[in-house]
Amino acid sequence: MFKHLFKLIWNKKKQNFLLMSEILVSFLVIFAVFTLVVYYYHNYKKPMGIDYQDVWVVTYGNSYQTKNTDSLDLYYQTLVQTIKALPQVKEVGFTAGNIPFTQNRNSGGITFNNQKADDIDWYNVDDSYRKVFNMQLLEGRWFDKGDDIAKDKPIVINTDLKEKLFGSGEALGKIIGDGDNKNKMKIIGVVQSIKIKGDYATTGAGLYQRIDTGSYRWLDRMVIKVTPDADAAFEGKLYKTIANYMKNSDIEIEHMTDKRISINYFSLVPMIALLIVACFLIINVALGLFGVLWYNINKRRGEIVLRRAVGATGNGVSTQLVNEAMILATLSLIIGAFFAVQFPLLNLFNLPASVYIIALFLSIIFIYLLVLVCSLYPGKQAAAIYPAVALHEE
């Protein structure tokens, strides 16, 4: 049976080559789409690492400048106490501009055992930052006032950086250097990695360092944890409170929930664009496949009539045409799978191998279903051809 089908396919190799090419290109595009979808879903399943609900971000212009660090510290501590006096405020923290759900980034390198690791996210935060975001402390502790007199600068790292540097080993108490290995830092805690770029982005290696009094000169962000009943009226009250205290300073208040939605849209743009292209391609392939099979029925009408005349059933004729289409799809998928497996083998784009493998199987199933659906109706039409009617038409 299959030998006969392969012979029929080979006799029309030029026509079938074009059809196989369409299926192959469609498979590669579908593989790219499923890879992106599986990758996004893989990231989506990971924990966010923070509690962003009811967290507001206040961006301000640093209008108060003084060389006296004690006055600077008093100024901002008084601001914190003023804000925390509001009944809807639970915690207030200061940080740099690379807060979660923004495109801002502050990256650098570190040195450990005379080996340098680059592309590490550095976060400048205060003692209240972890409480504002309810970050999950997995090992050790967070910063406190006692770190003011520490010999080595205390830092907290996330789980990605711990795995990168120590694997499954112990991280607490280890001394690492900055990019130039001049300043030494001591690891005092490990926190859960944060999906800083939204639900669909992966986490990255990160390092948290404690701000000092002099940092207030260039910091321009506050993160405020509010109660769930904080509304627009309270937002207006908070704005006036900060604006009255920080004269001649531009104040902007944003909600972390809104920033998360915005950055998720930004992450989904590539996938949406690829899905649109894939949909057009799938429609073209489906129409092409449907048209070719329909053309084959009309062109092979004499063959089908002869098969029916010698006793072939309608289901047998229909099954033959469907099997021919599935064999063409299989030949295309063998070639496509050869190219697809190169991605996990060569570790292209630095994605987990499981993402490529799952995307490969989903793409194969999708192409088979597409070919099957497109070949069923032409096969049914072929099965409806009766020898007497066809001979009468001839």
Long-range contacts (C-beta under 8 A, 24 or more apart in sequence): 1-323, 2-323, 2-327, 5-320, 5-323, 5-324, 5-327, 6-327, 8-324, 9-324, 9-327, 9-328, 15-292, 16-328, 19-288, 19-289, 19-292, 19-328, 20-328, 20-331, 20-332, 21-332, 22-284, 22-285, 22-288, 22-289, 23-285, 23-289, 23-328, 23-329, 23-332, 23-333, 23-367, 23-371, 24-332, 24-335, 24-336, 25-281, 25-285, 26-281, 26-282, 26-285, 26-367, 26-370, 27-332, 27-333, 27-336, 27-363, 27-364, 27-367, 28-336, 28-339, 28-340, 29-274, 29-277, 29-278, 29-281, 30-278, 30-282, 30-363, 30-366, 30-367, 31-336, 31-340, 31-359, 31-360, 31-363, 32-274, 32-278, 33-271, 33-274, 33-275, 33-278, 34-358, 34-359, 34-362, 34-363, 34-366, 35-343, 35-351, 35-355, 35-356, 35-359, 36-270, 36-271, 36-274, 37-271, 37-359, 38-355, 38-358, 38-359, 38-362, 39-351, 39-355, 40-200, 40-267, 40-268, 40-271, 42-352, 42-354, 42-355, 43-195, 43-199, 43-200, 43-201, 43-202, 44-199, 44-200, 46-195, 46-202, 46-203, 47-136, 47-192, 48-194, 48-195, 48-199, 49-135, 49-136, 49-158, 49-191, 49-192, 49-193, 49-194, 49-195, 49-203, 50-100, 50-133, 50-134, 50-135, 50-194, 51-133, 51-134, 52-100, 52-101, 52-133, 52-256, 52-257, 52-260, 53-228, 53-256, 53-257, 54-225, 54-226, 54-227, 54-228, 54-230, 55-132, 55-133, 55-223, 55-224, 55-225, 55-226, 55-255, 55-256, 56-223, 56-224, 56-226, 56-230, 56-235, 56-238, 56-253, 56-254, 56-255, 56-256, 57-99, 57-221, 57-222, 57-223, 57-224, 57-253, 57-254, 57-255, 57-256, 57-259, 58-221, 58-222, 58-223, 58-224, 58-238, 58-242, 58-251, 58-252, 58-253, 59-220, 59-221, 59-250, 59-251, 59-252, 59-253, 59-254, 60-220, 60-221, 60-222, 60-242, 60-246, 60-249, 60-250, 60-251, 60-252, 61-220, 61-246, 61-248, 61-249, 61-250, 61-251, 62-216, 62-217, 62-218, 62-219, 62-220, 62-249, 63-246, 63-247, 63-248, 63-249, 64-246, 65-217, 69-213, 69-214, 70-213, 72-213, 72-214, 72-216, 72-217, 73-213, 73-216, 75-216, 76-216, 78-245, 79-242, 79-245, 79-246, 82-241, 82-245, 83-222, 83-224, 83-238, 83-241, 83-242, 86-234, 86-237, 86-238, 86-241, 87-227, 88-226, 88-227, 88-229, 88-230, 88-234, 89-224, 89-225, 89-226, 89-227, 89-238, 90-225, 90-226, 90-227, 91-128, 91-131, 91-132, 91-224, 91-225, 92-128, 92-132, 92-222, 92-223, 92-224, 92-225, 93-125, 93-126, 93-127, 93-128, 93-129, 93-131, 93-132, 93-222, 93-223, 93-224, 94-125, 94-126, 94-128, 94-129, 94-211, 94-215, 94-216, 94-219, 94-221, 94-222, 94-223, 95-123, 95-124, 95-125, 95-126, 95-129, 95-211, 95-219, 95-221, 95-222, 95-223, 96-123, 96-124, 96-125, 96-219, 96-220, 96-221, 97-220, 97-221, 98-123, 98-196, 99-221, 99-223, 100-133, 100-194, 100-195, 100-196, 100-256, 100-259, 100-260, 101-196, 101-197, 101-198, 101-256, 101-259, 101-260, 101-262, 101-263, 102-259, 102-263, 103-263, 103-266, 108-178, 108-179, 109-178, 109-179, 110-176, 110-177, 110-178, 110-179, 110-185, 110-207, 111-176, 111-177, 111-178, 111-179, 111-180, 111-181, 112-165, 112-174, 112-176, 112-177, 114-181, 116-179, 116-181, 117-164, 117-165, 117-205, 118-179, 119-204, 119-205, 120-161, 120-205, 120-206, 120-207, 121-196, 121-204, 121-205, 121-206, 121-207, 122-206, 122-207, 122-209, 123-206, 123-207, 123-208, 123-209, 124-209, 124-211, 124-215, 124-219, 125-208, 125-209, 125-210, 125-211, 126-210, 126-211, 127-210, 129-208, 129-223, 130-191, 131-225, 132-223, 132-224, 132-225, 133-223, 133-225, 135-191, 135-192, 135-194, 136-191, 136-192, 137-189, 137-190, 137-191, 138-190, 138-191, 138-192, 139-171, 139-172, 139-189, 139-190, 140-172, 140-187, 140-188, 140-189, 140-190, 141-188, 141-189, 142-189, 142-191, 143-188, 143-210, 147-188, 147-210, 148-212, 150-186, 152-184, 152-185, 152-186, 153-183, 153-184, 153-185, 153-186, 153-209, 153-210, 154-185, 154-186, 154-188, 154-210, 155-185, 155-186, 155-187, 155-188, 155-207, 155-208, 155-209, 155-210, 156-187, 156-188, 156-189, 156-190, 156-191, 156-207, 156-208, 157-187, 157-189, 157-190, 157-191, 157-205, 157-206, 157-207, 157-208, 158-190, 158-191, 158-192, 158-193, 158-194, 158-203, 158-205, 158-206, 158-207, 158-208, 159-190, 159-191, 159-192, 159-193, 159-203, 160-193, 160-203, 160-204, 160-205, 160-206, 161-205, 161-206, 161-207, 162-190, 164-205, 185-209, 197-263, 197-267, 198-260, 198-263, 198-264, 198-266, 198-267, 199-260, 199-264, 199-267, 200-264, 200-267, 200-268, 201-267, 282-370, 285-370, 286-370, 286-373, 286-374, 289-325, 289-370, 289-371, 289-374, 289-375, 290-374, 290-377, 290-378, 293-321, 293-325, 293-374, 293-375, 293-378, 293-379, 294-378, 294-381, 296-321, 296-378, 297-321, 297-378, 297-381, 297-382, 297-385, 301-385, 301-390, 302-390, 302-394, 304-382, 304-385, 304-390, 305-385, 305-387, 305-390, 305-391, 308-385, 308-386, 308-387, 309-387, 313-383, 314-383, 314-384, 315-383, 317-379, 317-382, 317-383, 317-385, 318-379, 318-380, 318-382, 318-383, 319-379, 321-375, 321-378, 321-379, 321-382, 322-372, 322-375, 322-376, 322-379, 325-371, 325-372, 325-374, 325-375, 326-368, 326-371, 326-372, 326-375, 328-371, 329-367, 329-368, 329-371, 332-367, 333-364, 333-367, 333-368, 336-363, 337-364
